[in-house]
């Protein structure tokens, strides 16, 4: 067995290089997530949190529930539009509901 001597300076360099790589990986991933990209039907089903069946998505498209683009016979979905659509389903907190009610009542009494 060989004994390797590592100095504090060596450890610091290793930590610095590791930190740089982690920061770069995070930046790359952030760019990847924020860039505009298109999904086909299968990719959309994989992306959505509930992993719906294709038939379910077709139903949403038919009803006009989900934003989509059609090119020929193919359906395309823009990631930014899907993210916005997902955020619309957010339920208000009890505090937000009370605040809205208070503003509504205040405006009605004036």
Steps between C-alpha positions, in 0.01 A plus 500: 500500500635838399464799729411824326564831669252773421555856610235749600580695184428192287164453674413864447578474128290186473208667677528809280498293180208293623304813592568649154373185331187489714426868431549446127273193505229701677531782244480253212194333650331836564556602137365166387184540710433863408565474128204474268440149384223309335345175614328242288214307657717229657748751641214703645354195671842431656546867602165550673501413872202262480639312197161496323414255226511617140122468477462737795717764331305458175184568702654816647599615151148433368344692790749788462620445857872478421696743278629333187613563145415282205724455198338272249385200698753542779434667832777713649514650848718795602663443839448858623128482417467164674677635810265802507201268455616284791539807722139607432378207705648643819253508785494812717599479863245575769686823578480613136127424492441702818702792363301501175174485693608791720591712195170410333295593807696823548436602138129418526454708815665810354 
